[in-house]
Amino acid sequence: MRDVFPTDAVLASFIVTDARKTVFVGMYRVNSVGSCPPGTTDALLSSEVSGQFRYDLQLLDVLSDYRDKLAIEWGPGTRVWVQRAANQTKPVIEIAEQYEPKFPGFRSFTRLVDDVPTLPSGWQQVLRSVKGVYLLVDVDTGQQYVGSAKGADSLLGRWMDYATDGHGGNLALKEASKKGRRTYQVAVLEVVDENTPDETIEQTESYWKSKLLSREFGLNLG
C-alpha cells in the first residue's frame, strides 16, 4: 500500500451512512507516519495489516460545528477512498443532523400508525426483517385489535397497509372508519423466527386475542 498522507497534511474525513450519504466527521492533521508492527490486526475489518502505513492523526477544531451534519456529493460512480480537495469540487448536499436515534427495541416500541411511513430508515429495516404479532389500539376509544404479520416486509409491510388506507382490509376496522379515519397506536406483542410456519404465527395471534379479550371487547371479529 502506498503512502498517501504525508506528515503535516490536513485531512477532511467523511463516512458513508446507512442512508448512503457522505457525511463529514472531522478535520485531522497527520503528525507522523510509521508502520504497523508484526501481528497487527485491523480492529474494524479483523484483517492482518502488519507492515502497512500507520498514521498518527490529531483531530482539529476546524469546522467542528459541521461534524455529523455536512453531507457532500463524493462523486457519481467515484469509488476511490482518497481525493485531493484542490482537484475535486465537492458540492454540499445539506447541513443537518445525519444520525437517526437508535431503535428502542420491540418491547419499548410504540408509534401511531400514521407515523410509520416516516420512521427512520434503520427502524424500518428492523421492522421489515421480522414477523410477529402486533397490537393496534384506537387512541380515542381504547378498543384493541390483535393482528399478525406473515407476508412480504413483515411487520413494516402490514403496518404500511394501515397507514395507507386506515384499515388494512380488516372488516371491523373498515366499519370503525366509516365515520372518519381512526387514529391507531401500534405496538409489538411478540416477534418470531423468520422460519416460523404461518400456522404457528396464527396460533400465537389467537393466544393474544384470548389474553386481551380483543374478540369480546375489541375489534377482532374472529
PyRosetta script that sets phi, psi and omega in degrees:
from pyrosetta import init, pose_from_sequence

init()
pose = pose_from_sequence("MRDVFPTDAVLASFIVTDARKTVFVGMYRVNSVGSCPPGTTDALLSSEVSGQFRYDLQLLDVLSDYRDKLAIEWGPGTRVWVQRAANQTKPVIEIAEQYEPKFPGFRSFTRLVDDVPTLPSGWQQVLRSVKGVYLLVDVDTGQQYVGSAKGADSLLGRWMDYATDGHGGNLALKEASKKGRRTYQVAVLEVVDENTPDETIEQTESYWKSKLLSREFGLNLG")
pose.set_psi(1, 134.9)
pose.set_omega(1, -177.7)
pose.set_phi(2, -81.5)
pose.set_psi(2, 155.8)
pose.set_omega(2, 178.4)
pose.set_phi(3, -80.1)
pose.set_psi(3, 110.4)
pose.set_omega(3, -174.3)
pose.set_phi(4, -102.6)
pose.set_psi(4, -15.2)
pose.set_omega(4, -176.7)
pose.set_phi(5, -121.4)
pose.set_psi(5, 102.9)
pose.set_omega(5, 179.2)
pose.set_phi(6, -73.6)
pose.set_psi(6, 159.4)
pose.set_omega(6, 176.9)
pose.set_phi(7, -57.7)
pose.set_psi(7, 138.8)
pose.set_omega(7, -179.4)
pose.set_phi(8, 77.2)
pose.set_psi(8, 1.1)
pose.set_omega(8, 174.9)
pose.set_phi(9, -67.2)
pose.set_psi(9, 149.7)
pose.set_omega(9, 176.4)
pose.set_phi(10, -110.1)
pose.set_psi(10, 127.7)
pose.set_omega(10, -174.2)
pose.set_phi(11, -114.9)
pose.set_psi(11, 136.0)
pose.set_omega(11, 168.8)
pose.set_phi(12, -98.5)
pose.set_psi(12, 118.7)
pose.set_omega(12, -173.7)
pose.set_phi(13, -102.6)
pose.set_psi(13, 137.7)
pose.set_omega(13, -179.3)
pose.set_phi(14, -132.8)
pose.set_psi(14, 153.1)
pose.set_omega(14, 171.8)
pose.set_phi(15, -128.5)
pose.set_psi(15, 162.0)
pose.set_omega(15, 176.3)
pose.set_phi(16, -104.0)
pose.set_psi(16, 124.8)
pose.set_omega(16, -178.2)
pose.set_phi(17, -84.3)
pose.set_psi(17, 174.4)
pose.set_omega(17, 176.3)
pose.set_phi(18, -60.2)
pose.set_psi(18, -26.6)
pose.set_omega(18, 178.9)
pose.set_phi(19, -84.0)
pose.set_psi(19, 8.3)
pose.set_omega(19, 177.6)
pose.set_phi(20, 65.0)
pose.set_psi(20, 34.0)
pose.set_omega(20, 175.3)
pose.set_phi(21, -104.0)
pose.set_psi(21, 142.0)
pose.set_omega(21, 176.9)
pose.set_phi(22, -92.2)
pose.set_psi(22, 108.1)
pose.set_omega(22, -168.9)
pose.set_phi(23, -113.8)
pose.set_psi(23, 133.3)
pose.set_omega(23, 178.4)
pose.set_phi(24, -70.0)
pose.set_psi(24, 131.1)
pose.set_omega(24, -179.5)
pose.set_phi(25, -121.7)
pose.set_psi(25, -2.2)
pose.set_omega(25, 175.5)
pose.set_phi(26, 150.9)
pose.set_psi(26, 160.2)
pose.set_omega(26, 174.6)
pose.set_phi(27, -103.6)
pose.set_psi(27, 136.1)
pose.set_omega(27, -176.8)
pose.set_phi(28, -130.5)
pose.set_psi(28, 147.3)
pose.set_omega(28, 171.1)
pose.set_phi(29, -107.8)
pose.set_psi(29, 139.0)
pose.set_omega(29, 176.2)
pose.set_phi(30, -84.8)
pose.set_psi(30, 107.4)
pose.set_omega(30, -178.7)
pose.set_phi(31, -79.9)
pose.set_psi(31, -34.3)
pose.set_omega(31, 179.6)
pose.set_phi(32, -162.8)
pose.set_psi(32, 162.7)
pose.set_omega(32, 179.4)
pose.set_phi(33, -126.8)
pose.set_psi(33, 129.2)
pose.set_omega(33, 178.2)
pose.set_phi(34, -135.4)
pose.set_psi(34, -156.7)
pose.set_omega(34, 177.6)
pose.set_phi(35, -136.2)
pose.set_psi(35, 150.9)
pose.set_omega(35, -178.8)
pose.set_phi(36, -75.1)
pose.set_psi(36, 131.8)
pose.set_omega(36, -179.6)
pose.set_phi(37, -69.9)
pose.set_psi(37, 163.0)
pose.set_omega(37, 178.5)
pose.set_phi(38, -55.0)
pose.set_psi(38, 138.6)
pose.set_omega(38, 178.0)
pose.set_phi(39, 88.4)
pose.set_psi(39, 5.2)
pose.set_omega(39, -179.8)
pose.set_phi(40, -76.5)
pose.set_psi(40, 134.7)
pose.set_omega(40, 179.7)
pose.set_phi(41, -119.4)
pose.set_psi(41, 134.5)
pose.set_omega(41, 175.3)
pose.set_phi(42, -64.2)
pose.set_psi(42, 121.5)
pose.set_omega(42, -175.9)
pose.set_phi(43, -65.6)
pose.set_psi(43, -28.4)
pose.set_omega(43, -177.4)
pose.set_phi(44, -86.1)
pose.set_psi(44, -47.0)
pose.set_omega(44, -174.6)
pose.set_phi(45, -96.2)
pose.set_psi(45, -8.3)
pose.set_omega(45, -179.0)
pose.set_phi(46, 57.4)
pose.set_psi(46, 34.7)
pose.set_omega(46, -179.3)
pose.set_phi(47, -111.7)
pose.set_psi(47, 156.0)
pose.set_omega(47, 179.5)
pose.set_phi(48, -72.1)
pose.set_psi(48, 127.2)
pose.set_omega(48, -178.3)
pose.set_phi(49, -128.7)
pose.set_psi(49, 19.7)
pose.set_omega(49, 179.6)
pose.set_phi(50, -54.9)
pose.set_psi(50, 133.9)
pose.set_omega(50, 177.0)
pose.set_phi(51, 84.4)
pose.set_psi(51, -10.3)
pose.set_omega(51, 179.9)
pose.set_phi(52, -79.9)
pose.set_psi(52, 162.9)
pose.set_omega(52, -177.4)
pose.set_phi(53, -65.7)
pose.set_psi(53, 139.4)
pose.set_omega(53, 176.8)
pose.set_phi(54, -125.0)
pose.set_psi(54, 126.8)
pose.set_omega(54, -174.4)
pose.set_phi(55, -109.0)
pose.set_psi(55, 131.9)
pose.set_omega(55, 172.9)
pose.set_phi(56, -90.1)
pose.set_psi(56, 107.8)
pose.set_omega(56, -174.8)
pose.set_phi(57, -107.4)
pose.set_psi(57, 143.5)
pose.set_omega(57, 177.0)
pose.set_phi(58, -117.9)
pose.set_psi(58, 122.3)
pose.set_omega(58, 177.9)
pose.set_phi(59, -71.2)
pose.set_psi(59, 129.9)
pose.set_omega(59, -178.7)
pose.set_phi(60, -102.0)
pose.set_psi(60, 159.5)
pose.set_omega(60, 177.5)
pose.set_phi(61, -81.5)
pose.set_psi(61, -10.3)
pose.set_omega(61, -178.6)
pose.set_phi(62, -58.6)
pose.set_psi(62, 129.0)
pose.set_omega(62, 178.2)
pose.set_phi(63, 60.2)
pose.set_psi(63, 24.9)
pose.set_omega(63, -177.1)
pose.set_phi(64, -62.8)
pose.set_psi(64, -27.2)
pose.set_omega(64, 179.5)
pose.set_phi(65, -66.7)
pose.set_psi(65, -16.8)
pose.set_omega(65, -176.7)
pose.set_phi(66, -100.6)
pose.set_psi(66, 0.3)
pose.set_omega(66, 178.0)
pose.set_phi(67, -61.1)
pose.set_psi(67, 137.0)
pose.set_omega(67, 178.3)
pose.set_phi(68, 62.3)
pose.set_psi(68, 15.6)
pose.set_omega(68, -179.8)
pose.set_phi(69, -127.0)
pose.set_psi(69, -38.0)
pose.set_omega(69, -174.2)
pose.set_phi(70, -83.5)
pose.set_psi(70, 120.8)
pose.set_omega(70, 177.1)
pose.set_phi(71, -113.6)
pose.set_psi(71, 134.6)
pose.set_omega(71, -177.8)
pose.set_phi(72, -121.6)
pose.set_psi(72, 168.0)
pose.set_omega(72, 170.8)
pose.set_phi(73, -91.1)
pose.set_psi(73, 109.2)
pose.set_omega(73, -176.5)
pose.set_phi(74, -68.4)
pose.set_psi(74, -29.6)
pose.set_omega(74, -179.7)
pose.set_phi(75, 133.4)
pose.set_psi(75, 120.2)
pose.set_omega(75, -179.3)
pose.set_phi(76, -56.2)
pose.set_psi(76, 122.7)
pose.set_omega(76, 178.0)
pose.set_phi(77, 74.5)
pose.set_psi(77, 3.3)
pose.set_omega(77, -177.8)
pose.set_phi(78, -82.1)
pose.set_psi(78, 122.0)
pose.set_omega(78, -178.1)
pose.set_phi(79, -111.6)
pose.set_psi(79, -9.2)
pose.set_omega(79, 179.8)
pose.set_phi(80, -65.0)
pose.set_psi(80, 143.2)
pose.set_omega(80, -175.0)
pose.set_phi(81, -93.6)
pose.set_psi(81, -8.5)
pose.set_omega(81, 176.8)
pose.set_phi(82, -129.3)
pose.set_psi(82, 129.7)
pose.set_omega(82, 175.9)
pose.set_phi(83, -136.5)
pose.set_psi(83, 148.8)
pose.set_omega(83, 177.5)
pose.set_phi(84, -88.0)
pose.set_psi(84, 124.0)
pose.set_omega(84, -175.1)
pose.set_phi(85, -58.9)
pose.set_psi(85, -35.0)
pose.set_omega(85, -177.6)
pose.set_phi(86, -68.3)
pose.set_psi(86, -22.7)
pose.set_omega(86, -177.3)
pose.set_phi(87, -101.8)
pose.set_psi(87, -14.1)
pose.set_omega(87, -173.1)
pose.set_phi(88, -129.7)
pose.set_psi(88, 105.5)
pose.set_omega(88, 176.2)
pose.set_phi(89, -69.7)
pose.set_psi(89, 133.4)
pose.set_omega(89, -178.2)
pose.set_phi(90, -120.5)
pose.set_psi(90, 97.7)
pose.set_omega(90, 179.3)
pose.set_phi(91, -60.9)
pose.set_psi(91, 139.7)
pose.set_omega(91, 175.8)
pose.set_phi(92, -81.7)
pose.set_psi(92, 125.0)
pose.set_omega(92, -179.9)
pose.set_phi(93, -85.5)
pose.set_psi(93, -46.0)
pose.set_omega(93, 179.9)
pose.set_phi(94, -163.3)
pose.set_psi(94, 161.6)
pose.set_omega(94, 172.3)
pose.set_phi(95, -127.1)
pose.set_psi(95, 103.2)
pose.set_omega(95, -175.7)
pose.set_phi(96, -164.0)
pose.set_psi(96, 161.3)
pose.set_omega(96, 175.8)
pose.set_phi(97, -59.8)
pose.set_psi(97, 128.1)
pose.set_omega(97, -171.7)
pose.set_phi(98, -102.9)
pose.set_psi(98, -11.7)
pose.set_omega(98, -172.8)
pose.set_phi(99, -107.6)
pose.set_psi(99, 134.4)
pose.set_omega(99, -178.3)
pose.set_phi(100, -88.0)
pose.set_psi(100, 154.9)
pose.set_omega(100, 177.4)
pose.set_phi(101, -65.7)
pose.set_psi(101, 153.0)
pose.set_omega(101, -179.5)
pose.set_phi(102, -67.6)
pose.set_psi(102, 140.3)
pose.set_omega(102, 177.2)
pose.set_phi(103, -58.3)
pose.set_psi(103, 130.7)
pose.set_omega(103, -171.8)
pose.set_phi(104, -74.7)
pose.set_psi(104, -9.3)
pose.set_omega(104, -174.7)
pose.set_phi(105, 99.2)
pose.set_psi(105, 154.0)
pose.set_omega(105, -175.1)
pose.set_phi(106, -65.9)
pose.set_psi(106, -34.3)
pose.set_omega(106, -178.4)
pose.set_phi(107, -65.4)
pose.set_psi(107, -37.6)
pose.set_omega(107, -175.8)
pose.set_phi(108, -92.2)
pose.set_psi(108, -14.7)
pose.set_omega(108, -173.3)
pose.set_phi(109, -68.4)
pose.set_psi(109, 125.6)
pose.set_omega(109, 168.5)
pose.set_phi(110, -147.6)
pose.set_psi(110, 137.4)
pose.set_omega(110, 177.3)
pose.set_phi(111, -153.0)
pose.set_psi(111, 157.6)
pose.set_omega(111, 170.6)
pose.set_phi(112, -70.9)
pose.set_psi(112, 141.7)
pose.set_omega(112, -179.8)
pose.set_phi(113, -56.9)
pose.set_psi(113, -39.7)
pose.set_omega(113, -177.5)
pose.set_phi(114, -66.6)
pose.set_psi(114, -14.7)
pose.set_omega(114, 178.8)
pose.set_phi(115, -92.3)
pose.set_psi(115, -8.4)
pose.set_omega(115, -176.2)
pose.set_phi(116, -56.8)
pose.set_psi(116, -44.1)
pose.set_omega(116, -179.1)
pose.set_phi(117, -61.9)
pose.set_psi(117, -19.7)
pose.set_omega(117, -177.8)
pose.set_phi(118, -103.9)
pose.set_psi(118, 10.8)
pose.set_omega(118, 176.9)
pose.set_phi(119, -62.1)
pose.set_psi(119, 150.0)
pose.set_omega(119, 176.4)
pose.set_phi(120, -53.3)
pose.set_psi(120, 146.7)
pose.set_omega(120, -175.1)
pose.set_phi(121, -59.6)
pose.set_psi(121, -35.4)
pose.set_omega(121, 178.1)
pose.set_phi(122, -65.1)
pose.set_psi(122, -38.6)
pose.set_omega(122, 177.2)
pose.set_phi(123, -65.0)
pose.set_psi(123, -42.6)
pose.set_omega(123, 179.7)
pose.set_phi(124, -61.1)
pose.set_psi(124, -38.2)
pose.set_omega(124, 179.5)
pose.set_phi(125, -64.6)
pose.set_psi(125, -40.3)
pose.set_omega(125, 177.4)
pose.set_phi(126, -61.2)
pose.set_psi(126, -47.8)
pose.set_omega(126, -177.4)
pose.set_phi(127, -70.3)
pose.set_psi(127, -25.6)
pose.set_omega(127, 178.0)
pose.set_phi(128, -75.4)
pose.set_psi(128, -19.3)
pose.set_omega(128, -171.4)
pose.set_phi(129, -94.9)
pose.set_psi(129, -6.1)
pose.set_omega(129, -175.8)
pose.set_phi(130, -130.0)
pose.set_psi(130, 141.7)
pose.set_omega(130, 172.0)
pose.set_phi(131, -93.1)
pose.set_psi(131, 164.8)
pose.set_omega(131, 178.0)
pose.set_phi(132, 166.9)
pose.set_psi(132, -166.7)
pose.set_omega(132, -178.9)
pose.set_phi(133, -115.3)
pose.set_psi(133, 136.8)
pose.set_omega(133, -175.1)
pose.set_phi(134, -130.9)
pose.set_psi(134, 169.1)
pose.set_omega(134, -179.1)
pose.set_phi(135, -128.1)
pose.set_psi(135, 128.5)
pose.set_omega(135, 169.9)
pose.set_phi(136, -105.3)
pose.set_psi(136, 136.7)
pose.set_omega(136, 176.7)
pose.set_phi(137, -127.7)
pose.set_psi(137, 125.5)
pose.set_omega(137, 174.6)
pose.set_phi(138, -69.8)
pose.set_psi(138, 116.1)
pose.set_omega(138, -173.1)
pose.set_phi(139, -70.0)
pose.set_psi(139, -13.7)
pose.set_omega(139, 179.3)
pose.set_phi(140, -94.5)
pose.set_psi(140, -35.8)
pose.set_omega(140, -176.7)
pose.set_phi(141, -107.5)
pose.set_psi(141, -19.3)
pose.set_omega(141, -177.3)
pose.set_phi(142, 82.3)
pose.set_psi(142, -1.1)
pose.set_omega(142, 179.1)
pose.set_phi(143, -66.8)
pose.set_psi(143, 143.3)
pose.set_omega(143, -173.8)
pose.set_phi(144, -114.0)
pose.set_psi(144, 149.4)
pose.set_omega(144, 174.4)
pose.set_phi(145, -133.5)
pose.set_psi(145, 125.5)
pose.set_omega(145, 177.4)
pose.set_phi(146, -101.4)
pose.set_psi(146, 128.7)
pose.set_omega(146, 179.0)
pose.set_phi(147, -136.5)
pose.set_psi(147, 173.5)
pose.set_omega(147, 178.8)
pose.set_phi(148, -132.9)
pose.set_psi(148, 151.2)
pose.set_omega(148, 179.6)
pose.set_phi(149, -116.2)
pose.set_psi(149, 116.3)
pose.set_omega(149, -177.3)
pose.set_phi(150, -125.8)
pose.set_psi(150, -17.8)
pose.set_omega(150, -171.9)
pose.set_phi(151, -91.4)
pose.set_psi(151, -158.4)
pose.set_omega(151, -177.9)
pose.set_phi(152, -60.1)
pose.set_psi(152, 139.1)
pose.set_omega(152, -179.9)
pose.set_phi(153, 65.5)
pose.set_psi(153, 8.7)
pose.set_omega(153, 169.1)
pose.set_phi(154, 49.7)
pose.set_psi(154, -131.8)
pose.set_omega(154, -175.6)
pose.set_phi(155, -59.5)
pose.set_psi(155, -45.0)
pose.set_omega(155, -178.1)
pose.set_phi(156, -60.7)
pose.set_psi(156, -44.6)
pose.set_omega(156, -178.6)
pose.set_phi(157, -60.6)
pose.set_psi(157, -41.9)
pose.set_omega(157, -179.7)
pose.set_phi(158, -66.9)
pose.set_psi(158, -41.7)
pose.set_omega(158, -178.2)
pose.set_phi(159, -69.7)
pose.set_psi(159, -30.8)
pose.set_omega(159, 176.7)
pose.set_phi(160, -64.3)
pose.set_psi(160, -31.8)
pose.set_omega(160, 175.6)
pose.set_phi(161, -60.2)
pose.set_psi(161, -44.8)
pose.set_omega(161, 179.1)
pose.set_phi(162, -65.6)
pose.set_psi(162, -39.9)
pose.set_omega(162, -179.7)
pose.set_phi(163, -65.1)
pose.set_psi(163, -28.8)
pose.set_omega(163, -177.4)
pose.set_phi(164, -74.3)
pose.set_psi(164, -50.2)
pose.set_omega(164, -174.2)
pose.set_phi(165, -118.8)
pose.set_psi(165, -4.2)
pose.set_omega(165, 176.9)
pose.set_phi(166, 89.0)
pose.set_psi(166, -9.5)
pose.set_omega(166, -177.8)
pose.set_phi(167, -141.3)
pose.set_psi(167, -15.7)
pose.set_omega(167, 177.2)
pose.set_phi(168, 62.7)
pose.set_psi(168, 16.1)
pose.set_omega(168, 179.4)
pose.set_phi(169, 89.6)
pose.set_psi(169, -2.6)
pose.set_omega(169, 179.6)
pose.set_phi(170, -75.4)
pose.set_psi(170, 132.0)
pose.set_omega(170, -173.6)
pose.set_phi(171, -61.3)
pose.set_psi(171, -46.2)
pose.set_omega(171, -178.0)
pose.set_phi(172, -66.4)
pose.set_psi(172, -37.8)
pose.set_omega(172, 178.9)
pose.set_phi(173, -70.3)
pose.set_psi(173, -33.5)
pose.set_omega(173, 174.6)
pose.set_phi(174, -62.7)
pose.set_psi(174, -44.3)
pose.set_omega(174, -179.4)
pose.set_phi(175, -63.1)
pose.set_psi(175, -42.5)
pose.set_omega(175, -178.8)
pose.set_phi(176, -65.0)
pose.set_psi(176, -27.6)
pose.set_omega(176, -176.5)
pose.set_phi(177, -87.6)
pose.set_psi(177, -0.8)
pose.set_omega(177, -178.3)
pose.set_phi(178, -63.0)
pose.set_psi(178, -28.5)
pose.set_omega(178, -179.9)
pose.set_phi(179, -94.7)
pose.set_psi(179, 9.2)
pose.set_omega(179, -179.5)
pose.set_phi(180, 133.2)
pose.set_psi(180, 152.6)
pose.set_omega(180, -178.2)
pose.set_phi(181, -60.4)
pose.set_psi(181, 131.3)
pose.set_omega(181, 178.7)
pose.set_phi(182, -88.7)
pose.set_psi(182, 157.8)
pose.set_omega(182, 177.5)
pose.set_phi(183, -108.0)
pose.set_psi(183, 119.1)
pose.set_omega(183, -177.9)
pose.set_phi(184, -114.9)
pose.set_psi(184, 141.8)
pose.set_omega(184, 168.8)
pose.set_phi(185, -99.0)
pose.set_psi(185, 138.6)
pose.set_omega(185, -178.8)
pose.set_phi(186, -114.5)
pose.set_psi(186, 142.7)
pose.set_omega(186, 177.3)
pose.set_phi(187, -145.1)
pose.set_psi(187, 159.9)
pose.set_omega(187, 179.8)
pose.set_phi(188, -97.5)
pose.set_psi(188, 126.1)
pose.set_omega(188, 176.6)
pose.set_phi(189, -90.6)
pose.set_psi(189, -40.4)
pose.set_omega(189, -177.1)
pose.set_phi(190, -161.9)
pose.set_psi(190, 137.9)
pose.set_omega(190, 174.5)
pose.set_phi(191, -109.5)
pose.set_psi(191, 153.6)
pose.set_omega(191, -177.7)
pose.set_phi(192, -130.3)
pose.set_psi(192, 163.3)
pose.set_omega(192, 177.1)
pose.set_phi(193, -63.9)
pose.set_psi(193, 146.9)
pose.set_omega(193, -176.5)
pose.set_phi(194, -61.5)
pose.set_psi(194, -21.2)
pose.set_omega(194, -179.6)
pose.set_phi(195, -93.2)
pose.set_psi(195, 4.1)
pose.set_omega(195, -179.8)
pose.set_phi(196, -65.6)
pose.set_psi(196, 129.5)
pose.set_omega(196, 179.6)
pose.set_phi(197, -62.1)
pose.set_psi(197, 149.3)
pose.set_omega(197, 179.3)
pose.set_phi(198, -57.4)
pose.set_psi(198, -37.5)
pose.set_omega(198, -178.9)
pose.set_phi(199, -60.9)
pose.set_psi(199, -40.2)
pose.set_omega(199, 179.2)
pose.set_phi(200, -67.1)
pose.set_psi(200, -39.9)
pose.set_omega(200, 178.0)
pose.set_phi(201, -63.0)
pose.set_psi(201, -41.9)
pose.set_omega(201, 179.3)
pose.set_phi(202, -64.7)
pose.set_psi(202, -36.3)
pose.set_omega(202, 176.5)
pose.set_phi(203, -65.0)
pose.set_psi(203, -42.4)
pose.set_omega(203, 178.0)
pose.set_phi(204, -62.6)
pose.set_psi(204, -40.8)
pose.set_omega(204, 176.7)
pose.set_phi(205, -59.6)
pose.set_psi(205, -43.4)
pose.set_omega(205, -179.8)
pose.set_phi(206, -63.1)
pose.set_psi(206, -39.3)
pose.set_omega(206, 178.1)
pose.set_phi(207, -59.6)
pose.set_psi(207, -44.1)
pose.set_omega(207, -179.0)
pose.set_phi(208, -67.1)
pose.set_psi(208, -35.5)
pose.set_omega(208, 176.2)
pose.set_phi(209, -61.0)
pose.set_psi(209, -40.1)
pose.set_omega(209, 179.3)
pose.set_phi(210, -69.6)
pose.set_psi(210, -40.5)
pose.set_omega(210, -179.2)
pose.set_phi(211, -64.9)
pose.set_psi(211, -37.9)
pose.set_omega(211, -175.4)
pose.set_phi(212, -97.2)
pose.set_psi(212, -1.3)
pose.set_omega(212, -180.0)
pose.set_phi(213, 55.5)
pose.set_psi(213, 37.2)
pose.set_omega(213, -176.7)
pose.set_phi(214, -76.1)
pose.set_psi(214, -15.3)
pose.set_omega(214, 173.2)
pose.set_phi(215, -78.1)
pose.set_psi(215, -42.1)
pose.set_omega(215, -176.9)
pose.set_phi(216, -76.2)
pose.set_psi(216, -40.1)
pose.set_omega(216, -172.5)
pose.set_phi(217, -124.6)
pose.set_psi(217, 2.0)
pose.set_omega(217, -176.9)
pose.set_phi(218, -117.5)
pose.set_psi(218, -143.9)
pose.set_omega(218, -172.0)
pose.set_phi(219, -111.6)
pose.set_psi(219, 9.0)
pose.set_omega(219, 175.3)
pose.set_phi(220, -87.4)
pose.set_psi(220, 127.9)
pose.set_omega(220, -179.9)
pose.set_phi(221, -90.3)
pose.set_psi(221, -18.0)
pose.set_omega(221, -179.5)
pose.set_phi(222, -154.5)
pose.dump_pdb("model.pdb")
